[in-house]
């Protein structure tokens, strides 16, 4: 009998038994964790899956924004990060969809405006709408090829969706020497990785220009072009690899306005002293710009130091962004030749 008890005690001391007990304890802890997590209520804050309609509005007009998501039934307020937009009403159309009625002021800043939904249970994630100074219109199918292109009059902001293999084509009449400026925004507008490409065709359907990415906008195309002849030209947008999705949304801004992409020097004096900035990248060549120091504060980005130039800053007829940095002291522009010490700039 005594020998049997000793055998049991020896077994209890073995490494195998200790490992087995640790495994049982771990399994018990995991079971308890799963049980407790199910007992805790899930996050009931409003969640935005996508903005199904109304991502783009026009200055001085009303905008209806249709939102799909979860926990939207109790949303009654919207917080806008900046002036220019005012909520007129929230119309719940179900627990997973609502419509925001927004009034856009006449002096609203052209560009992107951020907002969050607010309910008694918390705030949604950050989303945005874009406000344009131009007419906003939706593309109309079937418009894949030039012979079925949708005619438009510039300036205009077109919105649309590119499904798999889809292309949207727009026709525009240009005179010789007239500028065509195009800005496409696609990647930031949808959950689908929409790598947009834009091509310009002549009246015979021959490709004159193809733009995929741009250093300023990364995956989104930007270009300006000068017509060499009077005629009808075609602007066509698609997914670069002929993909697409119901979530592949785009905004296409077309105008005759200058489209610079670089400011030089790339800084604006915070003191508000008068200064001249050269804008580069437009098809018609560089030109000088004299910004109004009194309006610079309205265009500061979230970091408080980056500026987007646009119509609100009196950039000649252009709503396209060009990045500038706010500087405390004036910089020095180097002057050539200065390759050797004897030619150094003072």
ChimeraX attribute file (.defattr): number of C-alpha atoms within 10 A of each C-alpha:
attribute: neighborCount
match mode: 1-to-1
recipient: residues
	/A:1	5
	/A:2	6
	/A:3	7
	/A:4	9
	/A:5	10
	/A:6	11
	/A:7	10
	/A:8	10
	/A:9	10
	/A:10	10
	/A:11	13
	/A:12	12
	/A:13	10
	/A:14	10
	/A:15	10
	/A:16	10
	/A:17	12
	/A:18	13
	/A:19	11
	/A:20	11
	/A:21	12
	/A:22	11
	/A:23	12
	/A:24	11
	/A:25	12
	/A:26	12
	/A:27	12
	/A:28	11
	/A:29	12
	/A:30	11
	/A:31	11
	/A:32	11
	/A:33	12
	/A:34	10
	/A:35	11
	/A:36	10
	/A:37	10
	/A:38	9
	/A:39	9
	/A:40	8
	/A:41	7
	/A:42	8
	/A:43	10
	/A:44	15
	/A:45	20
	/A:46	24
	/A:47	21
	/A:48	20
	/A:49	15
	/A:50	17
	/A:51	21
	/A:52	16
	/A:53	14
	/A:54	18
	/A:55	23
	/A:56	21
	/A:57	26
	/A:58	21
	/A:59	21
	/A:60	17
	/A:61	12
	/A:62	17
	/A:63	24
	/A:64	18
	/A:65	19
	/A:66	19
	/A:67	23
	/A:68	20
	/A:69	16
	/A:70	17
	/A:71	20
	/A:72	25
	/A:73	16
	/A:74	16
	/A:75	22
	/A:76	16
	/A:77	17
	/A:78	19
	/A:79	15
	/A:80	18
	/A:81	14
	/A:82	12
	/A:83	13
	/A:84	18
	/A:85	24
	/A:86	15
	/A:87	17
	/A:88	14
	/A:89	15
	/A:90	18
	/A:91	15
	/A:92	18
	/A:93	14
	/A:94	12
	/A:95	14
	/A:96	17
	/A:97	21
	/A:98	20
	/A:99	20
	/A:100	21
	/A:101	18
	/A:102	20
	/A:103	20
	/A:104	21
	/A:105	16
	/A:106	13
	/A:107	12
	/A:108	19
	/A:109	25
	/A:110	24
	/A:111	22
	/A:112	13
	/A:113	18
	/A:114	13
	/A:115	17
	/A:116	18
	/A:117	23
	/A:118	19
	/A:119	18
	/A:120	12
	/A:121	13
	/A:122	13
	/A:123	18
	/A:124	22
	/A:125	13
	/A:126	14
	/A:127	17
	/A:128	18
	/A:129	18
	/A:130	16
	/A:131	24
	/A:132	22
	/A:133	21
	/A:134	19
	/A:135	15
	/A:136	18
	/A:137	16
	/A:138	11
	/A:139	17
	/A:140	13
	/A:141	14
	/A:142	13
	/A:143	19
	/A:144	18
	/A:145	15
	/A:146	20
	/A:147	14
	/A:148	14
	/A:149	21
	/A:150	20
	/A:151	13
	/A:152	16
	/A:153	12
	/A:154	17
	/A:155	17
	/A:156	17
	/A:157	25
	/A:158	20
	/A:159	22
	/A:160	18
	/A:161	21
	/A:162	23
	/A:163	17
	/A:164	15
	/A:165	14
	/A:166	18
	/A:167	22
	/A:168	23
	/A:169	26
	/A:170	24
	/A:171	23
	/A:172	18
	/A:173	16
	/A:174	19
	/A:175	13
	/A:176	11
	/A:177	13
	/A:178	17
	/A:179	21
	/A:180	24
	/A:181	24
	/A:182	22
	/A:183	22
	/A:184	24
	/A:185	20
	/A:186	26
	/A:187	19
	/A:188	15
	/A:189	20
	/A:190	19
	/A:191	14
	/A:192	15
	/A:193	17
	/A:194	26
	/A:195	22
	/A:196	27
	/A:197	23
	/A:198	26
	/A:199	18
	/A:200	22
	/A:201	19
	/A:202	18
	/A:203	16
	/A:204	11
	/A:205	13
	/A:206	11
	/A:207	13
	/A:208	12
	/A:209	13
	/A:210	16
	/A:211	16
	/A:212	20
	/A:213	17
	/A:214	13
	/A:215	10
	/A:216	14
	/A:217	15
	/A:218	12
	/A:219	21
	/A:220	23
	/A:221	25
	/A:222	26
	/A:223	22
	/A:224	21
	/A:225	20
	/A:226	17
	/A:227	16
	/A:228	12
	/A:229	12
	/A:230	13
	/A:231	13
	/A:232	15
	/A:233	22
	/A:234	26
	/A:235	24
	/A:236	21
	/A:237	26
	/A:238	27
	/A:239	23
	/A:240	17
	/A:241	12
	/A:242	15
	/A:243	18
	/A:244	23
	/A:245	18
	/A:246	13
	/A:247	18
	/A:248	25
	/A:249	24
	/A:250	24
	/A:251	21
	/A:252	21
	/A:253	23
	/A:254	22
	/A:255	21
	/A:256	18
	/A:257	20
	/A:258	26
	/A:259	30
	/A:260	24
	/A:261	20
	/A:262	18
	/A:263	21
	/A:264	14
	/A:265	15
	/A:266	17
	/A:267	20
	/A:268	28
	/A:269	16
	/A:270	16
	/A:271	12
	/A:272	14
	/A:273	10
	/A:274	11
	/A:275	13
	/A:276	12
	/A:277	17
	/A:278	15
	/A:279	22
	/A:280	19
	/A:281	16
	/A:282	20
	/A:283	16
	/A:284	16
	/A:285	11
	/A:286	15
	/A:287	13
	/A:288	12
	/A:289	15
	/A:290	13
	/A:291	18
	/A:292	14
	/A:293	16
	/A:294	9
	/A:295	13
	/A:296	18
	/A:297	13
	/A:298	14
	/A:299	19
	/A:300	17
	/A:301	11
	/A:302	9
	/A:303	7
	/A:304	11
	/A:305	16
	/A:306	17
	/A:307	23
	/A:308	20
	/A:309	23
	/A:310	19
	/A:311	18
	/A:312	20
	/A:313	23
	/A:314	15
	/A:315	17
	/A:316	12
	/A:317	15
	/A:318	20
	/A:319	26
	/A:320	23
	/A:321	20
	/A:322	18
	/A:323	15
	/A:324	20
	/A:325	18
	/A:326	17
	/A:327	15
	/A:328	12
	/A:329	11
	/A:330	13
	/A:331	12
	/A:332	9
	/A:333	9
	/A:334	10
	/A:335	10
	/A:336	9
	/A:337	10
	/A:338	11
	/A:339	9
	/A:340	7
	/A:341	7
	/A:342	8
	/A:343	11
	/A:344	12
	/A:345	13
	/A:346	6
